[in-house]
């Protein structure tokens, strides 16, 4: 049977010559994309500039801290370079200077402010240990113990944790809780064998349960020897004078 002359071959596939979906999206949003690219470029430049300015600011503050040699100079670094890493470090040093100058309350207030305002500063563990030690010196053992406990359990403060544990042991020993003191000293010894504080913990443990010597009354002093009564003047015996013999000349 001959083929139907009215039938035409059907193509297996057709290639669309029109724009695809992505090209259509670009056509519709070309202006917005260009604006976004410009903003992105501006943001990148601004970030570079900000980082440059911030780096310069941090370096300037660091140089000022290096030159600060007294309480006034440290206070200037804190005031004029607020927000920098160097200013935070200056507050720790300022606190020590205030303490040495007899301004104990000011020293503690400085450390409290630094810890509250700069929780991410790398010197926070050191500042907490410093504050806890100062509180101990003032007899505020309860407040000091809380800070030492934070340090002992903080992975970021591992370098100062053995000091915190020994201090906790000292607080417990002073309070008469020898078992708790022993636990703190032992943890400092076993968990931080490579630390110089391990020897300190050993010494604390060695004398922890040693009883102080008992004071006893000294023995009575021996009686003074009896003195012999002096003889009266008339009873004084005068020894005889020695006899001197005069030699005689031989007879002729």
trRosetta pair geometry for C-beta under 8 A, 3 or more apart (Angstrom, degrees):
i j d omega theta_ij theta_ji phi_ij phi_ji
3 7 6.7 -100 170 48 98 120
4 7 4.6 81 81 -10 102 106
11 14 5.8 95 96 -69 135 79
16 20 7.9 116 91 -83 125 73
19 23 4.0 -123 -169 94 104 125
19 24 5.1 134 115 -59 119 79
19 27 6.9 26 160 -17 167 137
20 23 5.2 93 53 13 69 103
20 24 7.0 -128 102 -7 35 92
21 24 5.6 -56 -149 36 32 113
21 25 6.4 36 152 -23 65 102
22 25 5.5 -50 -152 31 34 113
22 26 6.6 34 150 -18 65 102
23 26 5.6 -51 -150 35 35 112
23 27 6.4 38 150 -22 66 103
24 27 5.6 -51 -149 33 34 113
24 28 6.4 28 155 -16 66 107
25 28 5.9 -59 -148 39 30 106
25 29 6.0 -16 167 19 67 115
26 29 6.6 -80 -133 57 23 81
26 30 5.8 54 165 -77 66 84
26 33 7.1 -28 -138 -2 70 157
27 30 6.2 -15 -140 -31 22 112
29 32 4.7 -53 -170 47 83 115
29 33 5.5 88 128 -29 91 98
30 33 5.8 -58 -148 35 29 111
30 34 6.4 29 157 -20 65 106
31 34 5.9 -55 -151 34 30 110
31 35 6.5 29 153 -17 64 107
32 35 5.7 -55 -149 37 33 111
32 36 6.2 34 153 -21 67 106
33 36 5.6 -53 -146 36 32 112
33 37 6.3 34 154 -21 65 104
34 37 5.7 -53 -149 34 31 112
34 38 6.5 32 152 -19 64 104
35 38 5.7 -54 -151 34 33 112
35 39 6.4 31 152 -17 66 106
36 39 5.7 -55 -147 38 32 110
36 40 6.2 35 153 -22 65 106
37 40 5.6 -52 -147 35 30 114
37 41 6.4 31 154 -19 63 104
38 41 5.8 -55 -151 35 31 110
38 42 6.4 30 151 -18 65 106
39 42 5.6 -53 -146 37 33 112
39 43 6.2 36 153 -21 65 105
40 43 5.7 -53 -148 35 30 113
40 44 6.5 32 153 -21 63 104
41 44 5.7 -52 -150 33 32 112
41 45 6.5 30 153 -16 64 105
42 45 5.8 -56 -151 38 32 110
42 46 6.2 33 152 -20 66 107
43 46 5.6 -54 -144 37 32 112
43 47 6.3 35 155 -23 65 104
44 47 5.7 -52 -149 32 30 112
44 48 6.6 31 152 -18 62 103
45 48 5.7 -54 -152 35 33 111
45 49 6.3 31 151 -17 66 106
46 49 5.6 -55 -147 39 33 111
46 50 6.1 35 153 -22 67 106
47 50 5.6 -51 -142 36 31 111
47 51 6.2 31 157 -18 64 106
48 51 5.9 -56 -148 37 28 110
48 52 6.4 29 152 -20 62 107
49 52 5.6 -57 -152 36 31 113
49 53 6.3 27 153 -16 67 106
50 53 5.8 -56 -146 39 31 108
50 54 6.0 28 156 -18 67 110
51 54 5.7 -54 -140 40 30 110
51 55 6.1 34 157 -22 64 106
52 55 5.8 -53 -146 34 27 111
52 56 6.4 27 154 -17 62 106
53 56 5.7 -56 -151 37 31 111
53 57 6.3 32 151 -21 66 107
54 57 5.5 -52 -146 35 33 113
54 58 6.3 32 155 -18 66 105
55 58 5.8 -55 -148 37 30 109
55 59 6.3 29 154 -18 65 108
56 59 5.7 -57 -147 38 30 111
56 60 6.3 32 155 -21 65 106
57 60 5.8 -53 -147 34 29 111
57 61 6.5 28 154 -16 63 107
57 81 7.5 157 174 -145 85 91
57 84 6.3 -146 136 -89 93 121
58 61 5.8 -56 -149 38 31 110
58 62 6.3 33 152 -22 65 107
58 84 5.4 168 -111 -148 62 109
58 85 6.1 34 -144 23 107 101
58 86 6.9 144 -162 -9 62 105
59 62 5.6 -53 -146 35 32 114
59 63 6.5 34 154 -20 64 103
60 63 5.8 -53 -151 33 31 111
60 64 6.6 30 151 -17 64 105
60 81 7.1 -167 103 -109 90 122
61 64 5.6 -55 -150 36 34 112
61 65 6.4 35 152 -21 66 105
61 77 6.7 105 -161 -162 80 92
61 81 3.6 135 -114 -168 108 147
61 84 3.9 114 34 108 174 163
61 85 7.4 138 97 55 133 61
61 86 3.7 169 132 51 101 132
61 87 5.9 -61 -164 -37 135 82
62 65 5.6 -53 -148 34 33 112
62 66 6.5 38 153 -24 64 102
62 84 7.8 -126 -42 155 69 131
62 85 7.6 9 -73 77 96 98
62 86 4.6 -152 -79 -75 52 135
63 66 5.7 -50 -151 30 33 114
63 67 6.7 21 155 -10 64 107
64 67 6.0 -64 -152 41 32 104
64 68 6.5 45 149 -41 67 101
64 76 7.4 -119 174 109 124 100
64 77 5.0 163 122 -106 113 96
64 80 7.3 -117 -180 82 169 120
64 81 6.2 171 56 -29 144 144
64 86 6.9 111 61 138 90 145
65 68 5.5 -42 -147 13 36 118
65 74 7.9 52 -132 -120 71 69
65 77 5.2 94 -83 -144 71 154
65 81 7.9 -98 -46 61 94 156
65 86 4.2 -144 -24 -171 138 111
65 87 7.9 -134 -70 -67 118 35
65 89 6.2 51 -154 84 153 114
65 90 5.3 -125 -115 -70 105 103
65 93 8.0 129 -161 26 99 148
67 73 7.0 -119 113 -177 76 138
68 73 3.7 174 -140 127 77 110
68 74 4.8 113 166 -73 138 59
68 76 7.2 -172 -108 56 114 98
68 77 5.3 -62 -60 -27 147 132
68 90 6.5 50 49 -126 167 110
68 93 7.5 119 103 104 126 144
69 73 5.8 50 35 37 53 153
70 73 5.2 93 53 12 68 103
70 74 7.1 -132 100 -5 34 92
70 97 7.1 124 -176 -146 45 145
71 74 5.9 -59 -150 37 29 110
71 75 6.4 30 154 -20 65 107
71 94 6.7 93 -144 -142 67 74
71 97 4.3 179 -89 142 86 136
71 98 6.7 113 -131 -67 122 62
71 101 6.4 3 -64 -34 152 147
72 75 5.7 -56 -151 35 31 112
72 76 6.5 35 150 -23 64 104
73 76 5.5 -50 -152 31 35 116
73 77 6.8 38 150 -20 64 99
74 77 5.7 -49 -153 31 37 112
74 78 6.6 37 150 -18 65 104
74 90 5.0 173 -161 -172 81 96
74 93 5.5 -139 -127 100 139 105
74 94 4.2 179 132 -82 129 88
74 97 6.2 155 28 15 151 150
75 78 5.6 -53 -151 35 35 114
75 79 6.3 27 154 -15 67 110
75 94 6.1 111 -69 -128 63 131
76 79 5.9 -60 -143 41 30 106
76 80 5.7 3 170 2 70 118
77 80 6.6 -64 -125 50 20 93
77 81 5.5 -30 -172 32 61 119
77 86 6.4 -95 180 134 120 102
77 87 5.9 -170 143 -108 82 64
77 90 4.1 -158 97 -112 126 164
78 81 7.4 -61 -105 55 7 79
78 82 6.9 43 166 -83 51 74
78 87 5.2 113 -122 -161 45 88
78 90 5.0 -149 -61 103 80 123
78 91 5.6 98 -108 -73 122 80
78 94 6.2 -17 -39 -34 138 156
79 82 6.7 -20 -163 -46 21 100
81 84 4.7 -44 159 25 99 131
81 86 6.0 -19 125 81 145 108
81 87 4.5 -166 100 -64 88 109
81 90 7.7 97 66 6 116 147
82 87 5.5 160 -108 -173 29 168
83 87 6.6 48 36 40 32 146
84 87 4.6 103 58 -1 81 100
84 88 7.4 -143 97 -3 49 83
85 88 5.8 -55 -159 33 37 112
85 89 6.6 34 148 -15 68 105
85 121 6.7 152 -134 -134 72 92
85 122 7.6 22 -151 20 115 100
86 89 5.6 -55 -149 39 36 110
86 90 6.1 43 150 -26 67 105
87 90 5.4 -50 -147 32 33 118
87 91 6.9 41 151 -28 62 96
88 91 5.7 -47 -158 21 35 113
88 92 7.4 34 148 -15 62 97
88 114 6.0 120 -152 -154 75 105
88 118 4.7 -173 -115 164 129 177
88 121 4.4 -143 164 -128 159 150
88 123 6.1 163 131 43 106 121
89 92 5.8 -50 -161 30 42 111
89 93 6.7 33 147 -10 69 106
89 121 7.8 -167 -53 -178 65 126
89 123 5.5 137 -98 -28 71 157
90 93 5.6 -58 -149 44 37 108
90 94 5.8 45 150 -28 70 107
91 94 5.3 -48 -140 35 31 117
91 95 6.5 40 155 -26 61 99
91 110 5.6 -170 -173 171 88 99
91 111 7.4 149 143 -92 100 42
91 113 7.2 -121 -163 85 141 99
91 114 4.1 163 115 -83 144 128
91 127 7.8 18 101 -114 101 131
92 95 5.9 -50 -156 27 30 113
92 96 7.1 28 149 -15 60 102
92 111 7.1 65 -112 -106 60 85
92 114 6.6 179 -59 147 70 173
92 123 5.5 -104 -32 153 150 140
92 126 6.5 33 -144 109 151 111
92 127 5.2 -110 -99 -91 108 92
92 130 6.5 126 -154 22 95 166
93 96 5.8 -53 -156 34 38 111
93 97 6.5 37 149 -17 67 105
94 97 5.6 -55 -150 37 35 111
94 98 6.3 36 152 -20 68 105
94 110 5.6 -132 100 -172 106 154
95 98 5.7 -53 -147 35 31 112
95 99 6.4 33 153 -21 64 104
95 107 4.4 98 -167 -160 73 76
95 108 7.6 102 -151 -61 113 21
95 110 4.3 -164 -83 86 90 125
95 111 4.8 60 -112 -52 159 91
95 114 7.6 -91 -38 0 130 138
95 127 7.9 100 23 -139 155 88
95 130 6.7 101 100 139 138 135
95 131 8.0 -49 174 -79 157 75
95 134 7.9 -95 161 -47 115 158
96 99 5.7 -52 -149 34 32 113
96 100 6.4 31 154 -17 65 106
96 107 7.2 95 -68 -142 17 120
96 130 7.3 -77 -68 -158 93 132
97 100 5.8 -55 -148 37 32 110
97 101 6.2 26 154 -15 65 111
98 101 5.7 -62 -147 42 30 109
98 103 4.2 -74 -176 77 87 112
98 104 7.7 159 131 -81 91 18
98 106 4.6 -120 -174 98 140 107
98 107 3.9 -178 91 -73 110 82
98 110 6.3 138 16 -1 151 142
99 102 8.0 73 176 -46 29 11
99 103 7.0 -90 -74 67 25 63
99 104 5.9 57 -125 -106 70 60
99 107 4.0 59 -58 -95 82 167
99 134 6.3 -109 -107 -116 139 123
103 106 3.9 -15 152 35 113 122
103 107 6.0 132 101 -28 78 87
104 107 5.6 -54 -149 32 32 114
104 108 6.6 26 157 -14 65 105
104 134 7.1 171 -158 -174 89 111
104 138 6.7 139 165 -80 138 117
105 108 5.9 -55 -150 38 32 108
105 109 6.3 33 152 -20 66 108
106 109 5.6 -56 -146 38 32 112
106 110 6.3 37 154 -25 65 104
107 110 5.8 -52 -151 30 29 113
107 111 6.8 23 154 -13 62 105
107 134 6.3 -146 115 -144 119 156
108 111 5.9 -56 -151 38 34 108
108 112 6.3 34 153 -20 67 107
108 131 6.5 98 -138 -141 72 86
108 134 5.7 -165 -84 118 91 136
108 135 7.1 99 -121 -71 125 78
108 138 7.9 -18 -62 -18 144 151
109 112 5.7 -54 -145 36 32 112
109 113 6.3 33 156 -20 65 106
110 113 5.9 -57 -151 35 28 110
110 114 6.4 27 154 -19 64 107
111 114 5.7 -54 -146 36 33 112
111 115 6.3 30 157 -17 67 107
111 127 5.4 171 -152 -175 93 95
111 130 6.1 -151 -119 97 142 108
111 131 4.2 178 133 -81 145 105
111 134 7.3 151 13 31 155 145
112 115 6.0 -57 -148 38 29 109
112 116 6.3 23 156 -15 64 112
112 131 6.9 115 -63 -129 65 141
113 116 5.9 -61 -146 41 28 108
113 117 5.8 9 164 -6 68 117
114 117 6.3 -66 -136 46 23 99
114 118 5.8 -34 -177 33 64 112
114 121 7.4 -62 172 41 93 155
114 127 5.6 -125 101 -149 126 154
115 118 7.3 -74 -116 57 13 73
115 119 7.2 50 176 -93 54 63
115 124 6.2 104 -124 -142 75 88
115 127 5.5 -171 -71 117 93 129
115 128 6.4 97 -110 -74 134 79
115 131 7.0 -41 -33 -24 141 154
116 119 7.6 -15 -162 -57 18 88
118 121 3.9 30 145 -24 116 122
118 124 7.0 -155 108 -75 85 100
119 124 6.4 48 -157 -103 39 151
120 124 7.6 -180 108 -29 3 137
121 124 5.2 128 71 -44 81 89
121 127 7.9 44 88 -5 123 138
123 126 4.9 -56 -167 47 72 116
123 127 5.6 78 133 -30 87 101
124 127 5.5 -56 -143 37 32 113
124 128 6.3 33 159 -21 66 103
125 128 5.8 -54 -148 34 32 110
125 129 6.5 28 156 -15 65 105
125 151 6.1 110 -151 -126 89 100
125 154 6.9 -163 -102 94 109 139
125 156 6.5 -159 -52 117 127 87
125 157 3.7 169 -124 -113 131 99
125 159 7.3 106 113 57 152 93
125 160 5.3 158 152 32 116 135
126 129 5.8 -56 -149 38 32 109
126 130 6.1 35 151 -22 65 109
126 160 6.7 175 -85 -61 56 156
127 130 5.4 -54 -146 37 31 116
127 131 6.2 32 155 -20 66 105
128 131 5.7 -52 -145 37 31 110
128 132 6.2 31 156 -19 64 106
128 147 5.1 -170 -180 -170 94 109
128 150 6.5 -95 -180 85 150 122
128 151 5.7 175 106 -66 128 111
128 157 7.4 -45 56 -114 133 148
129 132 5.7 -54 -145 37 30 111
129 133 6.4 32 155 -21 64 106
129 147 7.5 176 -85 141 32 115
129 148 7.7 75 -115 -100 67 70
129 151 6.0 76 -71 -96 88 162
129 160 5.2 -101 -53 169 148 141
129 163 6.3 41 -145 102 136 129
129 164 6.5 -104 -106 -73 99 90
130 133 6.0 -56 -151 34 27 110
130 134 6.6 24 153 -16 62 108
131 134 5.8 -59 -151 38 32 110
131 135 6.4 31 152 -19 66 106
131 147 6.1 -143 89 -136 103 167
132 135 5.7 -54 -148 36 32 112
132 136 6.5 38 151 -22 64 102
132 143 7.8 -161 -122 121 66 74
132 144 4.3 106 -165 -151 77 75
132 145 7.9 136 -152 -39 114 17
132 147 3.8 -152 -77 85 113 130
132 148 5.2 137 -172 -51 158 82
132 151 7.6 -100 -7 -7 154 134
132 164 7.5 45 79 -121 163 87
132 167 6.8 90 129 138 124 157
133 136 5.6 -50 -152 31 33 115
133 137 6.6 35 150 -20 64 103
133 144 7.3 107 -64 -139 18 120
133 167 7.2 -98 -88 -120 76 145
134 137 5.6 -49 -151 32 35 114
134 138 6.7 27 151 -12 64 106
135 138 5.7 -60 -151 42 35 107
135 140 4.3 -75 -177 74 90 110
135 141 7.7 159 130 -78 94 21
135 143 4.8 -111 -174 91 149 110
135 144 4.1 -175 90 -68 113 91
135 147 7.3 122 30 16 142 136
136 139 7.7 54 -179 -64 32 16
136 140 7.2 -95 -72 61 25 63
136 141 6.2 57 -119 -99 70 64
136 144 4.4 83 -58 -112 80 168
136 167 7.0 -109 -64 -165 156 113
136 171 7.2 -107 -118 -83 113 102
140 143 4.5 -7 147 33 112 115
140 144 6.0 128 100 -23 75 94
141 144 5.4 -60 -143 42 34 114
141 145 6.0 40 158 -28 69 104
141 171 5.0 148 -163 -143 113 110
141 174 7.1 -144 -106 80 153 134
141 175 7.3 174 131 -57 158 111
142 145 5.9 -52 -147 29 26 111
142 146 7.0 29 154 -20 59 101
143 146 6.0 -51 -158 27 34 113
143 147 7.0 27 151 -12 64 104
144 147 6.0 -62 -158 38 36 108
144 148 6.2 31 151 -17 71 110
144 167 7.3 -109 154 155 113 123
144 171 6.8 -177 93 -87 114 139
145 148 5.6 -57 -144 40 33 110
145 149 6.2 37 156 -23 67 105
145 168 6.2 92 -136 -119 82 82
145 171 5.4 -167 -82 126 104 169
146 149 5.8 -54 -149 34 28 112
146 150 6.7 32 151 -21 61 102
147 150 5.6 -50 -153 31 35 114
147 151 6.6 31 152 -16 66 105
148 151 5.7 -54 -150 38 35 111
148 152 6.2 36 153 -23 67 107
148 164 4.2 164 -160 -162 78 89
148 165 7.7 165 170 -61 108 26
148 167 5.0 -137 -117 88 145 118
148 168 5.0 -180 125 -60 136 92
148 171 7.6 173 37 -4 155 140
149 152 5.7 -52 -142 35 32 112
149 153 6.5 10 163 -2 64 111
149 164 7.6 -176 -53 166 19 121
149 168 6.8 96 -69 -96 71 134
150 153 6.5 -77 -152 47 24 95
150 154 6.0 27 157 -33 66 118
150 157 7.8 64 125 26 74 158
151 154 5.7 -57 -136 27 29 114
151 157 4.6 -108 -151 132 72 151
151 160 5.9 -62 -175 101 127 103
151 161 5.9 -173 142 -101 83 59
151 163 7.9 -43 130 76 143 87
151 164 3.9 -176 90 -79 120 156
152 157 7.9 -53 -43 96 16 119
152 161 5.1 105 -124 -153 47 88
152 164 4.5 -147 -59 107 83 127
152 165 5.4 109 -115 -67 121 79
152 168 6.8 -18 -45 -19 148 144
152 187 8.0 53 -165 119 124 138
154 157 4.0 50 85 20 114 109
154 158 7.7 -132 99 -46 65 57
154 161 7.5 -165 56 -83 72 105
155 158 6.0 -5 -165 -45 44 106
157 160 5.3 -58 179 53 88 98
157 161 5.8 119 115 -59 84 83
157 164 7.5 48 135 -20 125 144
158 161 5.2 -31 -141 -4 37 125
160 163 5.2 -48 -172 38 70 118
160 164 6.2 75 132 -26 80 101
161 164 5.4 -55 -149 36 38 115
161 165 6.3 38 154 -22 70 102
161 191 7.8 -65 116 111 126 127
161 192 7.0 177 86 -64 98 138
162 165 5.5 -50 -145 34 37 112
162 166 6.4 35 156 -17 67 103
162 188 4.5 105 -149 -150 80 93
162 191 7.5 -171 -86 83 91 94
162 192 4.1 -102 -72 60 126 166
162 195 4.7 158 5 108 162 163
162 197 3.7 152 130 74 127 146
162 198 7.2 -59 -152 -55 149 60
162 201 7.2 -90 -169 -42 105 125
163 166 5.9 -54 -148 37 31 108
163 167 6.3 32 153 -18 64 108
163 197 5.8 -131 -66 -93 60 149
164 167 5.7 -57 -149 38 30 112
164 168 6.4 34 151 -21 65 104
165 168 5.6 -51 -149 34 33 113
165 169 6.5 36 150 -20 63 102
165 184 4.9 179 -178 -176 77 84
165 185 7.3 154 141 -85 99 25
165 187 5.4 -131 -153 88 143 104
165 188 3.8 179 95 -67 131 102
165 191 7.9 134 -42 52 167 123
165 192 7.9 170 30 8 141 132
165 197 7.9 116 58 141 101 140
165 201 7.6 2 105 -96 113 123
166 169 5.5 -50 -152 34 35 115
166 170 6.5 38 149 -21 65 101
166 184 7.0 156 -92 139 21 106
166 185 6.6 62 -113 -105 66 68
166 188 5.2 68 -55 -97 79 172
166 197 5.9 -131 -27 -171 136 118
166 200 5.8 5 -118 116 154 122
166 201 5.9 -119 -91 -81 103 81
166 204 6.6 172 -144 -23 95 158
167 170 5.5 -49 -149 33 35 113
167 171 6.5 37 151 -20 65 101
168 171 5.7 -51 -149 34 34 112
168 172 6.4 31 153 -16 65 105
168 184 4.4 -153 94 -134 102 149
169 172 5.8 -57 -147 39 32 108
169 173 6.2 34 155 -21 67 107
169 180 7.8 -175 -119 124 56 68
169 181 4.4 89 -162 -158 73 69
169 182 7.5 113 -137 -45 110 15
169 183 7.9 -172 -99 67 93 54
169 184 3.6 -161 -65 87 85 121
169 185 4.5 86 -118 -50 160 82
169 188 7.2 -86 -18 -2 134 133
169 201 7.7 113 10 -127 163 82
169 204 6.1 78 122 153 142 152
170 173 5.7 -53 -144 35 31 112
170 174 6.4 32 156 -19 64 105
170 181 7.4 99 -59 -134 16 108
170 204 7.7 -93 -71 -131 78 137
171 174 5.9 -56 -151 36 29 111
171 175 6.5 21 152 -12 63 110
172 175 5.6 -62 -149 43 33 108
172 177 4.4 -77 -171 76 90 103
172 178 7.6 152 134 -87 100 16
172 180 4.1 -136 -152 98 147 106
172 181 3.9 -166 92 -65 111 77
172 184 6.3 150 16 4 136 135
173 176 7.7 58 -180 -63 30 16
173 177 7.4 -95 -73 63 25 59
173 178 6.5 55 -115 -103 69 60
173 181 4.1 82 -59 -111 80 155
173 204 7.9 -128 -45 -171 153 109
173 208 6.8 -116 -109 -140 124 86
177 180 4.2 8 134 29 118 117
177 181 6.2 142 97 -22 71 89
178 181 5.4 -55 -145 39 35 115
178 182 6.1 40 155 -24 68 103
178 208 6.2 127 -156 163 100 104
178 209 6.3 87 -174 -87 143 84
179 182 5.7 -51 -148 33 30 112
179 183 6.6 32 152 -21 62 103
180 183 5.6 -49 -149 32 35 114
180 184 6.6 33 153 -17 64 104
181 184 5.9 -57 -153 36 32 109
181 185 6.4 28 154 -14 67 108
181 204 7.8 -126 163 158 103 118
181 208 6.3 172 112 -145 120 121
182 185 5.9 -57 -145 41 31 109
182 186 6.0 31 157 -21 66 110
182 205 6.8 84 -134 -121 76 87
182 208 5.9 115 -84 155 86 165
183 186 5.8 -56 -143 37 26 111
183 187 6.4 28 157 -20 62 107
184 187 5.9 -55 -149 34 29 110
184 188 6.5 28 154 -17 63 106
185 188 5.8 -58 -152 36 32 112
185 189 6.3 29 152 -19 66 109
185 201 4.7 153 -169 -158 76 87
185 204 4.7 -143 -121 95 135 123
185 205 5.0 170 132 -63 139 89
185 208 6.9 -138 17 -71 161 138
186 189 5.6 -58 -149 37 32 112
186 190 6.0 12 162 -5 70 112
186 201 7.4 156 -75 172 18 123
186 205 6.9 90 -71 -93 71 132
187 190 6.3 -61 -132 46 27 96
187 191 5.4 3 178 1 67 121
188 191 6.9 -55 -115 47 16 95
188 192 5.9 -37 -170 37 53 117
188 195 7.8 -87 180 73 80 136
188 197 5.8 -82 175 130 115 114
188 198 7.0 -172 137 -100 78 50
188 200 7.7 -53 133 82 137 94
188 201 4.2 -176 94 -86 110 140
189 192 7.4 -85 -128 55 6 76
189 193 7.4 42 167 -90 51 63
189 198 5.3 96 -134 -148 57 76
189 201 4.0 -152 -62 110 88 138
189 202 6.0 111 -115 -60 125 70
189 205 7.0 -19 -40 -23 149 140
190 193 7.0 -5 -157 -59 26 91
192 195 3.9 -5 157 9 110 128
192 197 6.2 12 107 67 136 106
192 198 5.8 -156 101 -65 79 93
193 198 5.5 63 -138 -99 33 155
194 198 7.5 108 35 -19 14 137
195 198 5.3 128 70 -25 76 89
196 199 6.5 -39 -178 24 54 107
196 200 7.4 54 132 -12 68 104
197 200 4.9 -51 -156 38 55 118
197 201 6.1 61 145 -25 76 98
198 201 5.6 -51 -151 34 33 113
198 202 6.6 39 149 -23 63 102
199 202 5.4 -49 -151 31 36 116
199 203 6.6 34 152 -18 66 102
200 203 5.8 -55 -152 35 33 109
200 204 6.4 34 151 -19 66 105
201 204 5.6 -53 -148 35 33 113
201 205 6.3 33 154 -19 66 106
202 205 5.8 -58 -149 36 30 109
202 206 6.4 34 153 -27 64 106
203 206 5.6 -50 -147 28 33 116
203 207 6.9 1 164 5 64 107
204 207 6.8 -80 -154 48 26 88
204 208 6.1 51 151 -65 66 96
205 208 5.4 -28 -142 -13 33 122
206 210 7.7 12 136 -29 59 123
207 210 4.8 -56 -153 20 59 126
231 235 4.6 -121 180 90 106 113
231 236 5.8 138 108 -79 123 63
232 235 4.8 81 58 11 80 105
232 236 7.6 -118 98 -31 45 78
233 236 5.7 -34 -163 -8 39 117
